Amino acid sequence: MTFGLGVLRYMKLNISYIKFAEVNMDNKRKLIQWLQETSFREVTLFVDFLVTAYISYFYVSQLVNASTEQLASIEWLSTVLFEVIVYSIALMVVSYIVLAFISDDELSRPMDVREKQINLVGYKYTAIILQVGVILALFQYNIAAQDFEFMQSSLPHLPLHILVGAFLIAELAHYGVQLYKGRSGDIYG
């Protein structure tokens, strides 16, 4: 009797494994089909967007989880910024190596007029966000330097965090706008 139950369980386990393998193969086929239908530049933008989103998440989580002593320490802040830079470079290099293996020499092809226009629109929004970030950081620095009680900050080195945040948001906007404009076809504006 127990032998029969063991065989039945084994058969159920094998059937479950086969179903999982079929679903896994279906997902692989869908991924390959998506990669073939999507332009290489769009895949590159999507990967860059994901890497920048991860770096932004890492930076914000470091700030949120830090103690007040860590936030006040310039050594800790330097370490976090160094980690952000190293992770950014490493992830971008790895992603470009992987993308170079799956591309059909699309890296060497120049951008066409449409891609150049989409790229310019992405830079427009990036420039606006960076300008606002720099102005806010300078404003906050001047307020802190004059000991003005307008905006009391519990976050030391706030102008630096504003600049880093503006840079990360600008990069996300740059990639996001290009992805949106490339998909929607509305390349002007």
Summary of the structure (lengths in Angstrom):
residues: 189
radius of gyration: 24.1
end to end distance: 73.9
largest distance: 85.5
contacts: 467
relative contact order: 0.11
helix: 83%
strand: 0%
